Amino acid sequence: MATGHADPQRRERILAATLDHIADEGVAGVSHRKIAVRAGVPLGSMTYHFTGIDDLLREAFTRFADHIVAVFERYLGRAGTVEEAREAVTDLVHALSEGPRRDVVLANELYTLAARRPEYRELTHAWMRRSRLLLEQHFDADTARQLDALIEGLTLHRALDTEPRSRELTRLAVTRLTTVEVTPPVA
C-alpha cells in the first residue's frame, strides 16, 4: 500500500471505512483509531486528512447524502409525465426499502445525529433540499415537501416491517398525495 501523498485514494478509503463503521456500530463508536484500522491507514492519516471527528463525520455523511440523491436522480430523471413521476416515486420507495440495509441504517444514524446535534442539521437540510428540488421537477413545492416525507416514512416502515406492504399500497399513497382536488370557492 502506498504511503502519504503517493496514496491518492487514502482519503476516499477513510471516508468509506467511516460509513462502513457507522453502519456496523453506529456513530457513537467512531474514533480515529477504529477508522484508521478499518481503512488500513496509519493513525496519523486521520488528522492529516480531517481536522477532527466532526469533520470526518460531516464529510462521510455528505458522501452518503450524495449517494441517496443520485438514487433519486436515477429514478425521477426518467419520468416525463406526472404519472411516470408517480411510478418513479413508487419505484424509489421500493428500491430504497428493499436495497442495502446499510443505507437505511446510515440514514437513521444521520437523522439521529442531526436531532441530537444542531450543527449537523444543515447537512440534513441540504440533503432534503436537493431531494425536494428533484421532486419539484414533477410536482409543486408543497407536494414535493410532503412527498419527500412520505418517501422517507414509507422507506423506513417497509424496511423495518416484518411483512412489508405491497407496491399497490405504495402507489396508492403516492397517487393520493399527488392528486390535486380542486375545491370550488365558497360563495
Residue pairs with C-beta under 8 A, 6 or more apart in sequence:
1 7
1 40
3 42
7 41
10 39
10 41
10 45
10 49
11 49
13 39
13 40
13 41
14 35
14 36
14 39
14 41
14 45
14 46
14 49
14 50
14 56
15 56
15 59
15 60
15 63
16 39
17 35
17 38
17 39
18 30
18 35
18 39
18 56
18 57
18 60
19 60
19 63
19 64
19 102
19 106
20 38
20 102
21 29
21 30
21 34
21 35
21 38
22 29
22 30
22 60
22 105
22 106
22 109
23 102
23 105
23 106
23 109
26 109
27 57
27 109
27 112
27 113
30 53
30 56
30 57
31 53
32 43
32 46
32 47
32 53
32 56
33 43
35 46
35 56
36 42
36 43
36 45
36 46
39 45
46 56
50 56
50 59
54 119
57 113
57 120
58 120
58 123
61 106
61 110
61 113
61 120
61 123
62 123
64 103
64 106
64 107
64 110
65 110
65 123
65 124
65 126
65 127
65 130
67 103
68 96
68 103
68 107
68 127
68 131
69 127
69 130
69 131
69 134
71 92
71 95
71 96
72 92
72 130
72 131
72 134
72 135
73 134
75 88
75 89
75 91
75 92
75 95
76 85
76 88
76 89
76 92
76 134
76 135
76 137
76 138
77 134
78 84
78 88
79 85
79 87
79 88
79 138
82 138
82 139
82 178
85 137
85 138
85 139
85 178
86 171
86 174
86 175
86 178
87 171
89 135
89 147
89 151
89 174
89 178
90 167
90 170
90 171
90 174
92 151
93 151
93 154
93 155
93 158
93 170
93 174
94 158
94 167
94 170
96 103
96 104
96 151
96 155
96 159
97 104
97 154
97 155
97 156
97 157
97 158
97 159
97 164
98 158
98 159
98 164
101 159
104 155
104 156
104 159
104 160
107 152
108 156
110 120
110 123
110 124
111 124
113 120
114 120
114 121
114 123
114 124
128 148
131 148
131 151
132 141
132 144
132 145
132 148
133 144
135 143
135 144
135 147
135 148
136 144
139 147
139 178
143 177
143 178
143 180
146 177
147 174
147 177
147 178
150 173
150 174
150 177
154 170
154 173
157 164
157 165
158 164
158 165
158 170
